[in-house]
Amino acid sequence: MQFSREEVARHNTAGDLWVILNSEVYDLSKFAKFHPGGSIVLLSEEVAGRDATEAFYSLHRHEVLEKNQYMRFKIGVIQGEEVNIFKRKSGSLSQVPYAEPTWLVPGFHSPYYKESHKRFQVAVRGFVEEVIYPDAQAREEDGNPPSQHVIDEMAKMNLIAMRLGPGPHLRGRVLMGGIVEPAEFDNFHELIIAQELARIHARGYSDGLGGGTCIGLPPVLNFGKKELRERVAEEVLSGKKYICLAVTEAFAGSDVAGVKCRASRVVNGWVVNGTPSNQKWITNGTFADYFTVACRTDKGGLVALLVPRGPGISTTLIKTSYSTAAGTSFIQFDNVFVPANHVLGRENHGLQVILSNFNHERWGLTSGSIGGQRAILEECLKWAALRKVFGKPLTSQPVVRAKLAGMIARVESCQNWLESVTYQMTKMNYEQQALNLAGQLAFLKMYSTRAAQETAADAVQIFGGRGITRTGMGRLVEHYHRTLLIDAVGGGAEDVLGDLGVRQALRKMPDSARL
């Protein structure tokens, strides 16, 4: 039905209360006494019978209007007016400045991305928003692992396989419904996946959604024997089983060479014992079927083993600053038998197997971290333009504009550095990346995660009390501020990575260098 504004204005009392929101008319007569803020708010002269759009959006996110319990109060629209505030169409781009990387912004150009990347980005964003996001929000809250139906849908699209980057494991697969061919898939397609997944605003769930696979399966693919590699890859990439990387210990975090978990030779295999140190902070460990583990051998070196879940293995959930949906765990190995053909690489050369995995892990963490920063920048730009203080928009305050300027500068510099390094990855093989990009990636991860912390702190200041509230207008900022440090410590702590980058540079210093 259509109403005039004059007609709506006549319904402004208790028991007969209408309001206008975004040119739509709502009858709140029965709802008023159940309003969380009290009926007095709705009966105020600024709301009752009036256009309450500005008041509503200063207190509530648009998603509130989309809930069924509120949609039923809508009775019509204002005659001759059109709705001008609406949810962004699934898969579409944001119109907020700097909410998208420049390669997606009309009028801008990039030497890195092709048409296949643009088609791929649209498809991935649509999938993330329609299939993953609803489950992500629910599981982040209740702490359960990602729902199996999401894993199954990802497997159908071969998203699980694509998150491991380009390689032989993609041959013969139909990627994202055929939008990109396996031979065409490159690290920029992978970058798109990482940054689109960062938009779900559910950091624990994001790690639960195969974080362990991204770091636990590559050593099997790159160093496992053919039968083992093919069998495990099929189980994991089809979503039927889960794998994780278990190399972090209470005694050995960033210092992987210091692991104390032991593996002793026996007939037809190995026996693994975690004593005196067990694996800790292991992503996806609570529900993993396979564990990629580095163990100290009797000869003093390290051996990398793929340990299947079985007798002697126990996993205990660890609660961290983000959701238990990540399945972060403490793992105990007690006389666990591992078949001889589960060795990854050569005996006593396990450190090389594990270290070779770190570059890609750090690149992935960095990609997601930068995607998350951009999503929070968009939140801050929207809020600062909407929120009024002292009778003016928040953007009228120079200090707020300065914070926004810092956010934009940081995310754009991080993105451009990331794309530069990603381009190098597309031109280098595995060994060349290990030789040339370890330092670059160490610095990039250190820089981007420190930038993220600055952005998080500024975002909380912009949102004020809402920025530390787990519901309502600032809930995404609160979540980001609470959970972002996983990126700063995962894959190597910031200070360790900074030192690694410098040591890499010093190794290449020419003897002839003089002032």
Beta strands, then each sheet from edge to edge (+ up, - down):
strand 1: 2-3
strand 2: 12-13
strand 3: 16-21
strand 4: 24-27
strand 5: 74-78
strand 6: 243-246
strand 7: 262-266
strand 8: 269-273
strand 9: 279-282
strand 10: 290-296
strand 11: 302-308
strand 12: 313-317
strand 13: 329-333
strand 14: 336-339
strand 15: 343-344
strand 16: 388-389
strand 17: 392-393
sheet 1: 1+ 5+ 4- 3+ 2-
sheet 2: 6+ 10+ 11- 15+
sheet 3: 7+ 8- 14+
sheet 4: 9+ 13- 12+
sheet 5: 16+ 17-
end
